[in-house]
Amino acid sequence: MNSLPIIPLFPSGQIVATPGALRLLEQAKRCPVEFLSRHFRGDWGDLCPDDRTENELSLKHGFRLMSSYAIAGSKKIWVITEADRSATTLLLPEEY
């Protein structure tokens, strides 16, 4: 079965990841594309309602976008796209 291509809601810029994020993804046997594709589709993950609202505003007005996803147990990975859309970074909350 062919899947439809993902049409992102915004440009990604350069995609980068911190060593901690890469280590967690490897340990959890998860692929970064899974979380990037969710982020680019506007699935912000485990954000509170206020942060979701902020992302919707940011999407319309070109501000920074952030998603948070549970990986393994209580561990999370964040995906942040800069306001100028120059870069999208996968990182751990403690690396922010």
N, C-alpha and C positions, 0 to 999 in steps of 0.2 A: 504494500500500500504506500503510495506517495503522500508525503505530508506537504501541506501548503507552506510556502516560505513565510517567515516571520517578517512583518512589516513594522519596523520600529517607529515609535511615536516621536523620537528625537534622535539627532546624531550622537554617536558614541564618542567620537574623537579617538585618541589613542587608548587602547585597553591595556591596563597594567594591573599587577597584583603584588601585594607585599609577600615577603617570604613566609610570614605567619599564616596568611590566608592560603597560600599554596600548600603549606604543610598540613593544615587542617583539612583541606579538600582531599589531599592524598590519603590521609589517615582514615577519613570517612568514606573513601572510595566514591567520591562525588565529582562530577565534571563542572568546571566553571561555566560552561555554555548554558547549563540548566538555569543558573541564577542570572546570568547576563540576559538570556532571552526573556525571562520573567520581568526583569527590570525594564528592558526596552519596550515591553508590551504594556507597561503601566501596572503590573502586578507588584505592588510595593512590599509584599510579604507581611512580616509581623510588626507593622507599625500601628501606633495608636491612632484613633480617629483624627486627632488634631494634626498629626504628622502626615496622614494621608491627604487631608485637606490642603495642607501646606504644599505637598507635592503637586496636587492638581493646579494650584495657583502658580507654582513654579514652572509647570509645564506650559501654561498659557503665556507667562511673562518672561520666560528665559532665565529663571533662577536655578540654583543648584538642586539636584534631585538625589534622593537617598532611599535605599531599600534595605531591609533587614530580613535575613532568612535564618531559620533554625537549621543547624547542620547535624549535630550529634548531641543528644541530651540537651544540656543547657547552653551549648556552644553556638555562637552565631557568626555569620559573615555579613558584612555590610557591602553594599555596592553604591558608590557615589559618582555621579556625573557632574562635572564642574559647570558652573553657570554659563561659561562661554562655549561649552560643549567640546572643549579641547581634549578632555580625557575622562575616562571612566575607570575607577579604581575598585578592585576587590580588596578588602582589608578586614582585620578583626577590630571589634570595638575598642580594645585596649591599644590599638596602633593609631587611633585617630588623634 
